[in-house]
Structure formats: structure tokens, C-alpha cells
Amino acid sequence: MSIHPEIVTAVQKRLLEIETEKGVEILYAIESGSRAWGFASQDSDYDVRFIYRHPISWYLSVLPKRDVIEYPIVDIMDYSGWDLRKAFFLANKSNPVLFEWLQSPIVYRQKEAFLDEFKPAALEYFSPIATVYHYLHMATNNYREYLKRDMVKLKKYFYVMRPIFSCMWVQEHKTVPPMEFAVLKNGVLRDASLNNIIEELLARKRSGTELGLAPQIPELNAFLEEQIARFESVAEGFDAAQKPDAERLNNAFRKILRFEG
């Protein structure tokens, strides 16, 4: 999976500008959303997400400070990021979005010393039950909002299938679900007929602009309803996992703050 070199160059230039504008150092920057998932259309946004750090003195404050950087979307470029301390806080909560960022196949910037310290520490806090509830909630809401009607937006199937496959992945593999849709699907889906339907949808989405309205696909709807109902009944049985002591994250956080350049 790749991004056009001109886009990569533009993103890296913008990351340098953000560092200057905000007085931060960007430690890790990736593509999120449909381009990283592997089912982008030609006109899909670029969702650039990053983790950054301030100088140490910024963290020595009595009052809380804003810990996110967000910019309005310009054309199809969307930039936002989390402060390092917020990223560690979210790791402690087993935040699935953070874990997705750490597995993105499209990386714009990567400070090796940061990733070598942060990623293994964060993944120690992976919680199967928290992850399943996150993706089940996403799948349920998207299904009820977009797919329970005669005419549906076909692209919305992917926004229900991906979280359902993520639940299935956690159940089968007991690990963080991969970000790439094809890897995720191929790791859990055994039904050849459904796979053919999904592959046809993928081909259509990748080849043109956003998929429009069409009659719902009964086979996919039946599968998704069955899986949503199943996970609603079994979610409580997933392992809550014993979190390491919070000092594990504190030590990693302090170490990364002291990294040079």
C-alpha cells in the first residue's frame, strides 16, 4: 500500500510547518482512515495523524493544557495529533484508535527511539474486552444508522464490516486487530461466497469515486446482523486482562521526554 510521492513530500513539509507553528516535535506520523484501511476511493481524504512532544518545561504546569492539535480540513488534507502524555493516557485505557495508529501501513515520520520505547509499552495494556466493546459499538451504530433501509450507501458496509471483523479477530487471535482491511478480513472470514461479494465491493470502491445509493445486499446484512447479535451476547466473556502497574508507562513517558532530537 503506497501514497503518491508528491503527497508524501507535501505531508512531510506540512509536518515541519506544524512543528514550527506549535513549538512541538512530531515523533510519529501516519495515515489513518480509508487509505490506511485499504479501501479508499480516488477522492477520499488524507487523514494524517501524529503523536508529538513539547519541551519538558511544558509539562511542569499546575493547570492542564490543551493536549491535541487539530486543523480544519483543507481540500482533502486532514491533520490532527495527540500530545505524548495523552497518548500514554490512552494506552493505559487500551484505546483501539491509538493501537490502529501504531499499526498503520502508511508512515510519514517515525522516530525509531520513540517507537521502540512507546509501542511495546502501550501494547502491554491491550484489553480484549475493551477492544471488542469499542468495535461492537461502532458496528452497531453504523449498521442502525446506514444499513437498515431498502436503499443504502454501499460504502457504509465497510464501516460496519471492519469493526465486526475486528471483534472476530480479537476473539480468534487474542491480539490487536490489524488496520488493513484485507489482512483483517482474510484472517477471520471463512465464507467464500461472502468473500466474493466483499471483494467485488472493494474493487468498485477502489476504481471510482465514492459508492452511491443502491439496494441493500441481503447476504451481507444477514451476516452483519448475526455477528452483531452474537457479540452483544458474548462480549462480557472476553478477557479483561490484568494491566501492568502504571509505573511502566510513567517510566517510558519520562524516558521519551529525555530523548534528544
N, C-alpha and C positions, 0 to 999 in steps of 0.2 A: 504494500500500500504506500503510495507516494503522493507528494504535493508538488505542483509545478515549481521549478527552481526560482522563478521570479516571485512567486508568492512567499516562498521560504525566505528569500532575501528581504522582501518588504516586511515580513513579520519580525525578522531579527533586527532590522533597522528600527522598527517601532518599539521593540522591547528596550533598546538602548535609549530611545526618547523617553519612555516611561520611567526608566531608572533616573534620568536627569530631572524630569518633572517632579517626581515624588521623593527623591532622595533615598532610594532603596537599591538593593542589589537583588536581581532576579536569579534565583538558584535553579529553577526548573520551570520549563515552559513546554506545553504540549497542545495538541489538537484534541478537542473533546467533541461530543455531538456526532452527527451522522457521518461526517467524513472519517472520523476515527472508528466508528462502528462498522463502516464498510458499506453503507447503503445511501451515500449522498447522491443527490441529483446535480445536474450541471449548475443550477443556481442556488444550491444550498449555502448557508452562511459558513464562514470560517470561525470556529469557536475556540479562540486562543485562551488557555487558562494557565496560570502560573502561581508559584509559591515564591515569596520574596522575604528578605530580612531588612530591618532597619539597623543603623548603628546601635551598639549596645546601650548607649545613653537613652535611647528612645524607650527602652523597656523599663528604665528606672523611674517610674512615674507613679504617683499616688492615684491619679484619676485614670480611668480607662480611656483608650484612644481608638479611633476607627481602625479596624483590622482587615479591611477589604479595600481593594482598588477596583473601581468599575468605570467604564467609559460607555457613552452612548454608541450604539451600532452605527457605523459609517459604511455606506454601501453594503457589502456583505461581510465586513470585518467586525468581529465582536471580541473585545478584550476585557478580561477581569481576572483578579487574583486574590489569594489569601496570604495574610501575614504568616510568618513561620510559627509564631506561638498559636495562632488559630489553627493551623494545620496540625500541630501536635494535639491540641484540644479535640479536634475532630477525630484524630486517630484513636484517642482514648475512648471515644464513643463508637468506634467501629463504623465510621461514616462511609457508606458504599461509594459515594461520589469521589471522595479522596482516593479510595482504592482503585477506582476506574482511572483517575489521572495517573496513578503510579504504573498503570499497565498500558497506557496509550501507545499504539504502534507508530504514532507520528510525534516526534520530539523535536522541538525547535531549539531548546537550550537545555543543557544538563551539566551541572557541576558535579563531577564524579564523587568528590569528597562528601558533598551533601547527600547525594542519593545513597552512597554506601552506608552512611550513618542513619539516615531517616527511614528508608524503605524497610529494612529488616525490623527496626524498632516498631514502626507503625503496624506491620503485618502481624506482629505478636498479639495485637489487640483485636484481630479479626473475630467477630462473633457471628456464627451461623444463624442464630435466631434473629438477631437484629437485621442481618442482611436479607433474610427471607421476608421479614415483615416489611422492610423498605420496598423491595421489588414487588411484593404482592399488593401493597397499597397502590403503587404506581400502575400496575397492570389492571387492577380493579377499577380505578378511577378512569383510566383511559378507555377501557372497554365500555363502561357505562356511558361515558361522555360521547364516544365517537362510533361505536360499532353495533349498538343495539337499535338499528334502524334499517329500513329497506335499502336506502342508498347511503353509502359510506364513502369517506375519503380513504382510498386504498392505502395511502402511505401510513395511516394510523395503525394498520395491522402491525407494522414493525415496532410501534411504540407500546404494543401490548405483548407481542411475541418476545421481544428482547428481555423484558423483566420476567416473563414466565420461564423462559429458558434459563435465566439467571437463578431462579428458585430451583429449577430442576438440577442445575449444575451443583448448587450447594448441597442439595440432597444426595446426589450421586457421588460427587468428588470431594466434598467436605473442605473445599478451598474457595478462595476469592474467585468469582466468575471472571472469565476473560472479557476484555472490552470489545474485541472484534466479533461481529455478529456471526460470521461464517464459522469461526472456531467454536463459538458458544453453541450454535445450532448443531454442528456436526458432533459435538461432544455429548449431546443428550437426546437428539431426535432419532428415533429408530424407524419411524413410519415412512416408507419410500414414497407413498402417494402424497402425503402432506409435504414431504421434502420437495417433490416436483412442483407442487403448487407454489411453494415459497420461492423456489429458485426462479420460477417464471416471473413472479412479482419483483424479485431482486433485479432481474435482467431489465425489466421495463423501467424500474426506478433509476437505475444507473445510466440508461441510454438516453433518457429525455429529461424534461423538466418535471416538476412535482406531479405525482399521480393525482388525478382528479376524482370526481364522484363516479361511482359505479355500484351495481347491485352487490350486496354483501356476499361473501364466499362461504356457503353453508358449512363446508368441511372445516374451514379454519375457525369459524365461530363456534362450532361444536367442540372442537379441540380446546379452544381457549376457555370456554365456559366450564368444561370438565376440569381443566387444570386449576382454574381459579377456585372452584368449589373444593377441589382436593386439598389445595394448600391452605385454604381457610380452615379446614378441619384438622390438618396435621401440623400446622405451624408451631403450635405450643410445644410440640415434642422435639423441636430442634435443640441441639446443644447450646446452652447459654455461654459456655466456655468460661474458664477461670482467667480473669485478666491478671497480667503481671502487676507487680507493685508500680504505682505511678512514678516512683523514683527512676524507673527505667526510661521514661520519657523525659523527665527533668534532666537527667544526665546527658541524654542525646541532644536536647534543646541547648543546654549550656555549651556543649562541645561545638555544635554548629555555629553558635554565636561567636565563638572564638576563632573559627576558621579564617584564614587570610585569603582575600581575593577570590 
